């Protein structure tokens, strides 16, 4: 499983920073964030709200363009070690320049340069992401950052954070801005807000082609049929869902039921160090619990390839890597 070529569409850049990496940066800056780690050195949180607090506290160690360049290199090395040949990462101007377009450009240049240095082993693309619980007004500034930097590297726009804060329509301006700029659109939904949140997201934010998580759609079969009919792909992160208590265990995860019904699913790690997972681990558990074989993994990888926010040229390159 480790060496099998894989694609990952749902990966938060800061959330992929290992505790050791964040501790090292904090020590360099003489910053005390020891309270976010447990006695074994892992990230410490009790629930989703705690996870968000620890996530945002960890970003305090990421201050400079160089920090983000180093982070990008470290994350891509980890991804490549587990066979990932193409990844899309969620990038938040909230953490990179305070949503100021000029500052964001400088952070982005450092991230993009670090990513380019990892070619041809792994290709990275960026999906600018508004933070839902930071509010609609800030999401507009984030969308402007995305629209001003759309190109070969910044290819998508999305929203993450506390799914139960506000309604999707509150962020319609940001998504309209991103859509007009030609960015692919995705949104976290159906992790905590139930099937209704997936439905509301599709209704209130037109043009979305992917849903982050979306696993609670399984409770509404008419919604599943809508996902199929509208060719909406789910960015499923099983290990994350288990670790955060969205589902009680791997055996009860709905990814196979969704796939068997005909919903297009993909596999990602979300924030891997927080959930003690890797793409190798995700693949291994899917094979163990649901009997996924080479044919199913190829299907899921093809789903990811077709749903990726990248150019046709890049898609052709990744397709060749998958064949290898």
N, C-alpha and C positions, 0 to 999 in steps of 0.2 A: 504493500500500500504506500509506503513512504516514497518510493521512486516513481510512482505512477504520476504522469503529468496531470495537473489539476488547475481549475480556475476558481477564483474566490472573488465574489462581488460585494460582500458585506463585511468590511473590515475598517474599524475606526483607528486612525493612525496613533493618536495618544493612547487609546485603549489597548494597543498592541505593544506598548512599552513594558518591558519586563520590570519587576520590582528592583532588580539589581541595577538596571539602567537608570531608573528614576532615583534610586538611592545615590548612585554615583554622581549624577548631576547635582542633586541637592547638597552633597558633601562639597563639591566644587564651589558652590555658591554660599556655603555656610548657612543653609536653609534647613530648619528643623521641621520635617514632616513625618517624623517617626511614628506618630499616632495613626497613620494609615496602614501600618503593617502589623501582622501578628507576630507571635514569638518565633515562628518558623521563617519569617521574612516574606510571607505572602501578603497580598493585599487583604485587608480585614474589613468586612462589611457584613451586616446581618440580613439585609433585604435590598430591594431595588432602590429605594430612596437612599439607603446607605451607600450602595454602589455608586450612585450618581455623585454623592458628596465626595467619596474617595477618588473617583475619576477626576473630578474638578480640582481636588487638592493636589493630585499628582501632577497636573498640568502646571502648577506653580513652579516646578523645577525646569520647565521648558520655557525659556525666556528669549533666546536669541535665534537668529537665522541658522547659526551653526548648530545649535541644539537640535533644531528640526532636521537639518541635513544629517546629523549623526543618527537621529532617531529613524529616519527613512532608511538609511543604510542597514541599521540593525534589524529593523522589521523585515526588510526585503531579504536579508540573509536568512532569517528564521523561516520565512515563507518558502524560499527556494530550497532550503534543507528538507522541506516536507513535500517537495514536488510541485509547488505552485509555479506555473509558467506565466500566468496573467492574473493580476489583482487590481481591484479598484478600491481606493481608500477614501473614507469620508474625511474631509478637511474642513475645519471650522475657523473662519476668519475671526470669530470671537476670541479664540486662543492665539491667533496669529496676526497681531497688529490691531486688535480691538475694532475690527470691521472698518478700518481706514484703508481705502483702496490702495494708496501709495505704499503703506506699510505692508499690506497683504501681498502686493506684488513682490516685495523683497523676500518675504518668507517663502512665497511660492517659487521664486527663482532658485532658492537654496534647495527646496524639496525636489524640484524638477531636475536639477543638476545631479543630486545624489541618486535619483531614480535612473537617470540616463546612464550613469556609471555602472549600473547593474545589468544593463543589456549586454549580450542577448540572452542571459540566463533567465531573467524574469522581466516582464513589462508591467509598468504601473500606470494607471490613469487616476485622476482625481475627481471626486464628486463633492462639490462644495455643499456644506450642510448647515442649515439653520438649527439652532437649539431651541426646541419647542418651549421649554419652560423659561427661556429668556424673554419670550414675548413676541408679538407680531411686529412691533416697530423695529426691533433689532433684526428680525428676519428680513425686513426690507433692505437694510444696510448690507446684510450678508448676500442677498440676491444681487445687489448692485456689484459687489465684489466679484461674484460669479460671472455676471454678464460682461464685466469689463475685462475679464481674463479668459474667456472662452477660447478654446483652441485645440491643438493636438493633445495637450495634457489635461486640461480642465474640460471634461466632456459631459458631466452630469451635475444635477442639483437635487438635494433632498432635505429631509427634516428628520431629526432624531430627538432624543431626550425623553422627558416625562410625557408619555402618550395621552394621559388623562387630563392634561392641562389644555383648556380651550377646545375649540372645534377646528377641523381642517379649514373651514372657510375663513377663519381668522388670518390664515397665512396665504390666502388666494393671491394677494398682490405680489408676494415674493415668487410664487410659482408662475404667475403670468409673466413676470419679468424674465425669469429663467427660460420659460418656454419661447418667448419672443427672441431670446438670444440664441436659440437653437440647441439648448442643452437637453439631454435625456433626463427624465424625471422619475424619482423614486420617493417613497415615504415610509417611515416606520409606522406600522399599524397592525392591529390584531395580535400584539404581544400581550398587552394588558387591557386594552379597551374592548375586547371581544369582537365578534363578527361584525357588530354594528359599526365599529370604528373603521373596519376595512371598507364597508359599504359607504359610509359617510365620506371617507377619503376619496373613493372613486367618484362619488357624486359631486363633491365640492371642489376637487382639484383636477380638472380635466387634463388629459394628456399623459397621465402617469402610466408607465409601462411596466413598472416593477413595484412590489410591496416588500418592505423590509419585515421579516418574520412572517406575519400573516397567518400563523398556524391556527388561530382560533376560528378561521373561516370554516374549518371542518365541522363546526356546530351548525352551519347553515348551508345545506346542500344546494339551495338555489343560488347562493353567493358563489359557491364552488363552480357551478355551471356558468355563472357570469364571468368568473376569472378565466375559464376555459374559452368561452365565446369571444372575449375581448383580448385574448392572448396576453394576459397579465402573468408575469413570472414572479414567483415568491423567492426571496432571498432567505432561505431557512438556515437557522443556526441552532441545531439540536442541543449541543453541549451547553450553550448559553441558556437555552430555555430550561434545561434540567437544573443547572447551577442556581438560577434565579428563582426557581419554583413555579415557572409558568406551567410546567407539567411535573408530575411527581417523580418520574424516572424515565430512563431511556425506552423501556418496553412500551410505555404508554404514549410516546411521542407520536403525533399524527402525520409525520412526514410521509410514511408509506401509504397511509390511507388517502392522503391528498394526491400523491403520485399515481396510485392505482386508479383513482377516479378520473384522472386526466389533467389535473392541474400541473402546470410546469413548475417544478421545484429545482432549486440549486442548493449547494451546501457551502456554508462559510463558518468562520469561527467567532465573528463579532469582535470580542475583546479577549483574545486567547489567554493571556497570563492571568486575567481576573477569574477565568473559568477553568483553569488548569487543562487546557486542551490545545490541540494542533489539528491541522487538516488530516494528518495521518491517523490521529485518534478518532476524529469524526468518521472517516471512512471505515476504520476498523470496527467501530461500534455499529455502524449502519449494516455492515456485512454480518456481524454477530447477531444483532437483534432482529433484523428484517430479511436476512438472507440475500442482501444485495450482491449481485454478481457483476462480472465484467460488462455484460450487456446493459444493466441498469445504470452502472456508473458512466458508461459512454452516453447514455440517454441524458443523464443529468448534466454531464459536462457539455453536451451539445446545447442543452437549454441555456447554460451560462454563456456559451459562445454567442448564441443568437441574441441574447438579452444584453450583452455587454455594451457599454457606452463607449464605443471606439469606432474608428474609421474602417471601411471595407478592407483597406490595405492591411491594417493591423489585425483584423479578424482573420485574414488569409494566413498571416504569419503564425498566429496562435493556433489555427487549425492544423498547420503542419507540425507544430510542436506536440499537439495532442496525438497525432498519428505516430509520432516517434515513441 
